[in-house]
Amino acid sequence: MVRPLESDAATLAGARPRRRFAAGDELRDTAAGSLHLFLAGRATLLAETPFGPHPVAHLAAPVLLDLRVPFGGSPGVARVAPEPGSVAAWFPADEARALLFDPGPLGGAFRRLALVSLTVALRETNAALAGFFDGISAPAPHSRAAKTGTIEEGPIDPARASDLFETAGLDPALLPALGLVARTVLPGAALLLAGERGEEAFLVAEGRLRVSLEIAGGEEALAILGRGEIAGEMALVDDAPRSADVYAHGGPAVVYVLTRAVFREHLASGAPEGAALLAGVALILTRRLEEAIKKAAGFRILAGPS
């Protein structure tokens, strides 16, 4: 990671009261949207379904749970089950939202923890989705390769890039430091594939991208990304291989490329000029995590009562 997350967690927790969880304790996501910073122990993230809670991710401290509702997500989608003996500090929703955009050191620590927490939760949830139908015949090995195609690269139009950044809620003043190039993903082309090492993230400028997993039975679309959304950022946070495939959807797409070096510099430094960019990525990840949790709930419903 960029720096020891335990240091960021200790900075954020400060003198806040701690809660030690006992067997059977649970945290439901309500409209109030409070947030817990787990300082010790583990917790399970569970999707709510008509058949009861369904586990989608197992997360170890230090980790922020659950970020979705404080950042605009829907209540009643998931719950958190801490392991007995786990210890957490509590943040009210309004303070969590303020910290996400705070340009100071506390904001930098919060964003690092938030991005890592969301990335780990989303990777685990995607892995649970991919393995849900294990035992059913897998798709043919050539099915993913057949979808790859041509990708073209060129300079960006600064005026259009500035407009896009404002649309995405980001600061156009960041543009000179980002060294962006435009990349055109032609219809049927794969922008990235699961298992690859991630060196870049992509801000959608035109068209749409489809984020997909290969599961038993074929391709499962996880999300459709439009203008102002970001793809491929998780690999820049945690250095792990890509966890999903991304294709141009319904026609060509134009993306602006953000390199690992620039992203990690802003993440590590906590510099004020990177706050809006990293906060925007965190908000996008919360939406994507909620979509994945809802997808997991849908799979559980399809499977029927156990």
N, C-alpha and C positions, 0 to 999 in steps of 0.2 A: 504494500500500500504506500501512499504518498508519505505518510508519517504514522507513528504509532497511534492507532485509534483510541487506545486506552487513555492517552494524554488528552485527546480531544474530549473524551467522555468525562474525565475528571474535571476539566475546565468548565464544561457545560453544567455538570451536576452541582459543582460548588458546594454550598451549605444547604441545598434543598433537602427536605425530609426524604428519607428512604422508606420504601415499602418492601417488606419481605413476604413473599407469597407462600401460602400453605397449599396442601393438596386440595384440589377441587376449585381453586380460585380461577376465575376467567375474567377477561376484559372484553366487553361487547363494544362494537363501534356504534355509537349513538350520535345524534345530531350535535351534541355538545363538542364532540371531536377532540377529546383530550389525547395527550401523547405521552408515552412512557419511554424513558431511556433506561434500558436494561444494563446494569453495571456488573452483574454476576449471574451466572446460570444460563439457562436456555429457555426457549419458548417455542410453541408450535402455532403457526398461522393456519386457521381453518376456514374454509368456505362454508357459508350457511346454505343448507339444502333442505327440502321437505323431509328428507330421511335423516336429518340430524347433521351436525358439523362434519365436514370432510377435510382431512389434513392435506395441505398443499405445500407447506414449507416448514423446516425446522431450523431455527436461527439461534446463534450463540452470541452472548454479550462480548463486546459492547455493541448494542444495536438499538435503533429507534423503532418503536412499534406503537401504533400502526399509523403511518403518515398520511394515509389516503383521505380520511374525513377532514382533518384540519386543513388540508390543501384542496378542498372542494369536492371530494369524492362522496359517494352515496353511503348513508348509514345502513346498517342491517345486512351488509354483504359478507362480513367476516367476523371472526372473533379471535382472540389470542389466549392460549392456555399456557401459562408459565409453569415450568417445572417447580416442584416444592423446593423452597430454599432460595430461589432466584430473588434478586434484589433490583429494584428500579427506582428512579426518580421521576417525578411527574411534571409535565408542562401543560398549562392551559393552551387551548387552540390559538388564541390571539397572539400569545407570546411566541409560539412555534412559527406562525406566519411572519411575524416581525423578524425573527432570527433568520429565516430563510433568505431575506433580502438585506440583512444588516451588513454594511460594508466593513465593520470592524472585526477584531480577532474572534469574538464570540460567534459572529455570523460565519466566518471562515470555518471554524470548528464544526458548527452545526451543519453547514453544507457538505463538508467531507463525510461526516457520519451519515447524513441523510442519503447522499448518493451511494455510498457503500451499502447501507441498509436496504435501500430500494433495489439495488442491483442484485444482491444476494437473494432477496425474497423473490424477485422476478425470475432469476435463473432457476431457483428451486421449483417454483410454480410451473415454469415451462417444462422442466424435466419431468415433473409429475404428470403433466398433460401428455408429453411424448410417450411415457410408459404406461398410460392408463389402459390401453388396449393391448398390452403385451400378450402374446399367445395367438393373436390373429395374424394371418399372413401379412408380411411387410410388403411395401411397394417394390416394384422391380428396381434393381440397382441403377439402371440408366435413366430413371424418371427425373431425377434432379438435374443430371448433366444435360439432358435434352433441352432444358429451359435456359441454359446459358446462351449468351449472345454477345453482340458488339457494344462497347461502351466508348464514347467519344469525350474528349476533354478540351477545355479552352478557357479563356479569360472570362471574368465576370463583368457585368455592367455595374459600376459602383452605385449608381442611382437606384437601380432595381434591387441591389443587395441591401441598401439602406432602407428602402421601403419594406423589404421582406423582414428585416430585423425588427422594425417597428410593429409590423403585423404580428410577429411572434412574441412581442413584449420584451425584446432585447434592446440593448443600447447600441445604436449605429456607430457610436464613437469607438467601439471595439474593433471595427472592421480593419483599420490599418495594421493592428497587431495580429490578426488572424491569418493573413496570407491566403485567403480563400481562392480556389479555382472552381470553375463550373464544370460539372460532369453531366453529360446527357446519357441517360440509360434508355436504350431503344426498346421498343415493344418486344416482350419475350425474354429480355436479358435479365440476368441475375446481377444485382449490385453487390451482394455478398452472400456467402453460403455458410451454413452452420459448420463448425469445426475449424474454420480458418482463424488465423491470428488477426486481431483487429488493430490496425494502425491508423484508422481514420473514422470519423463520424460524419454524418451527412445531413445537412439542413435542406428540407424539401423547398425548392423555389417554384417549380411548376409541375403539374401532373400529380400522380399519386403513386405510392409504394405499397406493396403488400408484404406484410411480415407473416411468415408461414413456418410451420413445423411439418416434417415428414413423420406421420404416425402410421401404425398398421392400418391399411386400407387406403392410404393416399395422403394428399396434402391437406392440412388443416390451417386455414387462415386465422391468425391471432389478432391482427389489426390492419386497418387501411389508413395509411398516413397521408395527410394532405399538406398544403402550403403552410410553412412555419413550424412543422413538426420535425423531429430529429430521429434518425436511425443509426444504429451502430455504436451508440455512445457507451453502452455497458462495458464493452471490451477495453475502452480507454480508462474506465474507472478501476477495473480489477485485474487487467492483463489476462483474463481467461479467454479461451477460444470463443468465437461467435456461437450463440446459442440458438439462432434461427436463421432461416433464409429470407432474403429481401429481394423482391422482383418489381420491375415496373408494372403498374397495374392499369389496364384499360387504355394503354397508349404510352408514348414516350414520357419520361420524367426528367427534369433538370434538378440537380442537387448541387449545393455548395459544400465543398470538402473542408472539414476541420481536422487538422492533424493531431496526432497523439502529443507531440511536443508542446504545442500551444495549449491544448486542453489541460495537460498535466501541470504546466507552469502555473496556470490560473488556479487549479485545484490545490497545489502545494503551497503557493504563496499566500492565498487568502486575500490577494490584492483587491481593493475596492472596485477596480475597473472590470474584474471578472465576476463580480457578485451576480449581476443580472443574467449573464450567460448560464452560470451554474445553477442558479435558482430556476431558470426556465427549463433546464434539463431535468431537474428534480421534479418539477410539476408534470412534465411529460411522462416521466417514469411512474408517477403515482397513478396517472390515468391508465397507463399500460398494465400496471399491476392489477388494478381493479378489473380491467377487461379479462386478464388471464384468470383471476379468481372466479369471475362469473362464468368463464368458459369451463373451468374445472367443475363448478356446480352443475352446469349443463350436462357434462359428461356423466356426473354421478347420477343425475336424474335419468339419463338414457339407460344407465346400467340397471335401474330399478331397485326395489327393496333387496337388501342383502339377506 
